[in-house]
Amino acid sequence: MPGKATRPDDGRHNNKGGGGGKGGRPVGSVSARGQRGIHQIRAYDEEWEVIKDFMKLTRIDVDKCRLAVRMMQSEIK
């Protein structure tokens, strides 16, 4: 490979990566509901297992999970 300022000889200039090469996620692959937000949470390992299980259930049926949360909140308060 010649110096840094020149074109590489190993064919990397043919790669489709980056914004200009049209690489990455295909158009239209985002859900109809839009993108999920980025949320950060700190939890101990046993808490995180419960959170992960609940996330899986929520992705199956959101309304049932809302009802379950309301029931648990009314019992705890």
C-alpha positions in Angstrom: 0.0 0.0 0.0 1.5 3.3 -1.0 1.4 6.4 1.4 -1.7 7.5 3.3 -2.8 10.2 1.0 -3.2 7.9 -2.1 -5.8 5.4 -3.0 -5.2 1.9 -1.4 -4.2 -0.9 -3.7 -6.0 -3.6 -1.9 -9.5 -2.8 -3.3 -10.9 -1.1 -0.2 -12.1 1.7 -2.4 -14.7 -0.7 -3.8 -16.4 -1.3 -0.4 -20.0 -0.1 0.1 -19.6 1.1 3.7 -20.4 4.6 4.9 -23.0 7.1 4.0 -22.1 7.7 0.4 -21.8 4.0 -0.5 -25.5 3.3 0.3 -24.5 0.6 2.8 -26.4 -0.2 6.0 -30.1 -0.7 6.8 -32.4 -1.1 3.8 -35.0 1.6 3.3 -38.4 0.7 4.8 -37.0 -1.7 7.3 -38.2 0.4 10.3 -41.4 -0.7 12.0 -44.6 1.1 11.2 -44.7 2.3 14.9 -41.4 4.1 14.4 -38.1 3.6 16.1 -37.7 2.6 19.7 -36.2 5.2 22.0 -32.9 4.7 23.7 -33.4 4.2 27.4 -30.6 3.5 29.9 -31.3 1.8 33.2 -29.1 0.6 36.0 -30.2 -2.7 37.7 -28.7 -5.5 39.7 -28.4 -8.9 37.8 -31.6 -10.4 39.4 -33.5 -7.2 38.7 -32.3 -7.2 35.1 -33.5 -10.7 34.5 -37.1 -9.6 35.6 -36.8 -6.5 33.3 -35.7 -8.6 30.3 -38.6 -11.1 30.9 -41.1 -8.2 31.1 -39.7 -6.6 27.9 -40.3 -9.9 26.0 -43.8 -10.1 27.3 -44.5 -6.4 26.5 -43.4 -6.9 22.9 -46.0 -9.7 22.6 -49.0 -7.9 24.2 -48.6 -4.3 25.5 -52.2 -3.9 26.7 -52.0 -7.0 29.0 -48.7 -5.8 30.4 -50.2 -2.4 31.2 -53.1 -4.1 33.0 -50.7 -6.2 35.0 -48.6 -3.2 36.0 -51.7 -1.3 37.1 -52.8 -4.3 39.2 -49.4 -4.6 40.8 -49.2 -0.9 41.5 -52.6 -0.9 43.2 -51.5 -3.9 45.4 -48.2 -2.3 46.4 -49.5 1.2 47.1 
